[in-house]
Amino acid sequence: MMTRKKLYLDVSGVRIQSYLSRTTHLRGRRGASAALAEATRLEDQEIRRLFGASLNTEAGEADGVVNLVLDAPDSEEEADRLARDTAGRVFRHLRARLPAAEFQAVWAVDTSYLDAHRTTIGPRLREGDVLSDLPPVSELPYARICERCHLDPARDRVHLGDGERPYLCPDCMMRFAHRTREDARTAEYELQKRLGTPARPKELPELAALGGKDTDRNHVATVFVDGNAFGHFFEKLAHHGRRLSAESKARISRGLNQATRDALAEAAAAVRRPEEDGDMLCVIPYLVGGDDVLLSLPADRAWPFVRHYLRSFTERTKAVRAEADVPGLPPLSASAGLVFAHHKLPFHLVVEDAASCLAAAKRLVHGKKESVAFYDHTAGHPTHALCLADLEEHQSDLDALTALPESGRHALAAHLRHQAPHAAAATEAHLDRLGRRDVVEPFLADQAPIGLQQALDIARWWR
């Protein structure tokens, strides 16, 4: 019996990380995350009522994406017309809840979602062959500007508590709305439930204050994670996994999605300090979608978090891959972009740098294994990209380097950055004064995977 084809329609937010970072206030970013979850995490019954379609259970759950499935019409023209009409309904639904976001829609007709994604949806996304929906352009360029995002014209003055009554644009009015901010089932809400931490920082200074006593408690780290080889994985699964049922493929997709959430919870639990944190959440996820994660945490917990997350994610995806039992599936892993910055630095700059670091980390390994690239705004060093395996191999060496007096490490770093002809001699003399040449020897070899300058930059927040 021939399997009936279906029309698969994906409607998603575009550049969600940039959208979330429109406001410098954590409360506003939290509100946008909540609204995004509310608008896109829809039950099948609600999807039927709103859009006349069904929830695509073959796709994994991701914030910012609405995956739909409909019965495919007989002709390509009719399928295209139905997809555009349904996408328009979804666009209107999303626009009413996320006024300043950008959206796109892409669709395909096939017998399974994996086949549709491999043959049509994936290629169309890569080529930019999508239906787009952009926020309206203001017709009043000289109107009062929103006092939170400073991007769009303000619509009204809003009472936010604590005596604040700023003029806000429609998007910021949504972000600072009480119901949206408090009641949505966001990734942050889910993490709080899993960790048993009912309290959460109100703004980034409160998050930075959770830093250790040996820090100034005014820096946060922002982490942007993305999976490696997922496109290749699903392409192989669709091509070689034809003996698998649609439900089996859907279960694999959901399993990989759950691996992201489980790795996040495990890494967050690993860096908690109950005696210092009390019932306060120390990791704030803004976005958890598929294999993507964007979050902030105290700067001195970033390295253990990233290392734990990358290890856990690889192990969890390995189990899902083994369950698939399809020959030729590539191993899955993740890469991370990590940015250290003072909590006052505009968040949109931090997100841009985190995205650049993530790209550098992925270039280093070509999607083959775990990696991380980091940038420290305060120190101002170049972006460094490393393999997780090298960090793990040199953990004890980095521990020993971090144990040196901070003043000694700073002086050594200054000597290394100095470009004068006598810089090398000055560096050697300083090593002799420290009396701990053994600590830096692992980073001095010509082929050392982590050079001394790189190691000193890591040591600033290594714990």
Secondary structure as the mmCIF struct_conf table of DSSP 4:
data_model
#
loop_
_struct_conf.conf_type_id
_struct_conf.id
_struct_conf.beg_label_comp_id
_struct_conf.beg_label_asym_id
_struct_conf.beg_label_seq_id
_struct_conf.end_label_comp_id
_struct_conf.end_label_asym_id
_struct_conf.end_label_seq_id
HELX_LH_PP_P HELX_LH_PP_P1 MET A 2 LYS A 5
STRN STRN1 LYS A 6 VAL A 14
BEND BEND1 ARG A 15 ARG A 15
HELX_RH_AL_P HELX_RH_AL_P1 ILE A 16 LEU A 20
TURN_TY1_P TURN_TY1_P1 SER A 21 ARG A 22
BEND BEND2 THR A 23 THR A 24
HELX_RH_AL_P HELX_RH_AL_P2 LEU A 26 THR A 40
HELX_RH_AL_P HELX_RH_AL_P3 ASP A 44 PHE A 51
BEND BEND3 GLY A 52 GLY A 52
STRN STRN2 SER A 54 LEU A 55
TURN_TY1_P TURN_TY1_P2 THR A 57 GLU A 58
BEND BEND4 ALA A 59 ALA A 59
HELX_LH_PP_P HELX_LH_PP_P2 GLY A 60 GLU A 61
STRN STRN3 ALA A 62 ALA A 62
TURN_TY1_P TURN_TY1_P3 ASP A 63 GLY A 64
STRN STRN4 VAL A 65 ASP A 71
HELX_LH_PP_P HELX_LH_PP_P3 ALA A 72 PRO A 73
BEND BEND5 ASP A 74 SER A 75
HELX_RH_AL_P HELX_RH_AL_P4 GLU A 76 ARG A 97
TURN_TY1_P TURN_TY1_P4 PRO A 99 ALA A 100
STRN STRN5 GLU A 102 ASP A 110
BEND BEND6 THR A 111 SER A 112
HELX_RH_AL_P HELX_RH_AL_P5 TYR A 113 ALA A 116
HELX_RH_PI_P HELX_RH_PI_P1 HIS A 117 ILE A 121
HELX_RH_AL_P HELX_RH_AL_P6 GLY A 122 GLU A 127
TURN_TY1_P TURN_TY1_P5 GLY A 128 GLY A 128
STRN STRN6 LEU A 131 ASP A 133
HELX_LH_PP_P HELX_LH_PP_P4 PRO A 135 SER A 138
BEND BEND7 GLU A 139 GLU A 139
TURN_TY1_P TURN_TY1_P6 PRO A 141 TYR A 142
BEND BEND8 ALA A 143 ALA A 143
HELX_LH_PP_P HELX_LH_PP_P5 ARG A 144 ARG A 144
STRN STRN7 ILE A 145 ILE A 145
HELX_LH_PP_P HELX_LH_PP_P6 CYS A 146 CYS A 146
TURN_TY1_P TURN_TY1_P7 GLU A 147 CYS A 149
BEND BEND9 HIS A 150 ASP A 152
STRN STRN8 PRO A 153 PRO A 153
STRN STRN9 ASP A 156 ARG A 157
STRN STRN10 GLY A 161 GLY A 161
TURN_TY1_P TURN_TY1_P8 ASP A 162 GLY A 163
STRN STRN11 GLU A 164 GLU A 164
STRN STRN12 TYR A 167 LEU A 168
HELX_RH_AL_P HELX_RH_AL_P7 PRO A 170 ARG A 175
TURN_TY1_P TURN_TY1_P9 PHE A 176 PHE A 176
HELX_RH_AL_P HELX_RH_AL_P8 HIS A 178 ASP A 183
BEND BEND10 ALA A 184 ALA A 184
HELX_RH_AL_P HELX_RH_AL_P9 ALA A 187 LEU A 195
TURN_TY1_P TURN_TY1_P10 GLY A 196 GLY A 196
STRN STRN13 ALA A 199 ALA A 199
BEND BEND11 LYS A 202 GLU A 203
HELX_RH_AL_P HELX_RH_AL_P10 LEU A 204 ALA A 208
TURN_TY1_P TURN_TY1_P11 ALA A 209 LEU A 210
BEND BEND12 GLY A 211 GLY A 211
TURN_TY1_P TURN_TY1_P12 LYS A 213 ASP A 214
BEND BEND13 THR A 215 THR A 215
BEND BEND14 ARG A 217 ARG A 217
STRN STRN14 HIS A 219 ASN A 228
BEND BEND15 ALA A 229 ALA A 229
HELX_RH_AL_P HELX_RH_AL_P11 PHE A 230 HIS A 240
TURN_TY1_P TURN_TY1_P13 ARG A 242 ARG A 243
BEND BEND16 LEU A 244 LEU A 244
HELX_RH_AL_P HELX_RH_AL_P12 ALA A 246 ALA A 270
TURN_TY1_P TURN_TY1_P14 VAL A 271 VAL A 271
HELX_RH_AL_P HELX_RH_AL_P13 PRO A 274 ASP A 277
TURN_TY1_P TURN_TY1_P15 GLY A 278 ASP A 279
STRN STRN15 MET A 280 MET A 280
STRN STRN16 ILE A 284 GLY A 289
TURN_TY1_P TURN_TY1_P16 GLY A 290 ASP A 291
STRN STRN17 ASP A 292 PRO A 298
HELX_RH_3T_P HELX_RH_3T_P1 ALA A 299 ARG A 301
HELX_RH_AL_P HELX_RH_AL_P14 ALA A 302 ALA A 324
TURN_TY1_P TURN_TY1_P17 PRO A 327 GLY A 328
HELX_LH_PP_P HELX_LH_PP_P7 LEU A 329 PRO A 331
STRN STRN18 SER A 333 HIS A 342
TURN_TY1_P TURN_TY1_P18 HIS A 343 LYS A 344
BEND BEND17 LEU A 345 LEU A 345
HELX_RH_AL_P HELX_RH_AL_P15 PHE A 347 VAL A 365
TURN_TY1_P TURN_TY1_P19 HIS A 366 GLY A 367
BEND BEND18 LYS A 368 LYS A 369
STRN STRN19 SER A 371 ASP A 376
TURN_TY1_P TURN_TY1_P20 HIS A 377 ALA A 379
HELX_LH_PP_P HELX_LH_PP_P8 HIS A 381 THR A 383
STRN STRN20 HIS A 384 CYS A 387
HELX_RH_AL_P HELX_RH_AL_P16 LEU A 388 GLU A 393
TURN_TY1_P TURN_TY1_P21 HIS A 394 HIS A 394
HELX_RH_AL_P HELX_RH_AL_P17 GLN A 395 ALA A 403
BEND BEND19 LEU A 404 LEU A 404
HELX_RH_AL_P HELX_RH_AL_P18 GLU A 406 ARG A 417
BEND BEND20 ALA A 420 ALA A 420
TURN_TY1_P TURN_TY1_P22 PRO A 421 HIS A 422
HELX_RH_AL_P HELX_RH_AL_P19 ALA A 423 LEU A 434
TURN_TY1_P TURN_TY1_P23 GLY A 435 GLY A 435
HELX_RH_AL_P HELX_RH_AL_P20 ARG A 437 VAL A 440
HELX_RH_3T_P HELX_RH_3T_P2 GLU A 441 PHE A 443
TURN_TY1_P TURN_TY1_P24 LEU A 444 LEU A 444
BEND BEND21 ALA A 445 ALA A 445
TURN_TY1_P TURN_TY1_P25 ASP A 446 GLN A 447
BEND BEND22 PRO A 449 ILE A 450
HELX_RH_AL_P HELX_RH_AL_P21 LEU A 452 ALA A 459
TURN_TY1_P TURN_TY1_P26 ARG A 460 TRP A 461
#
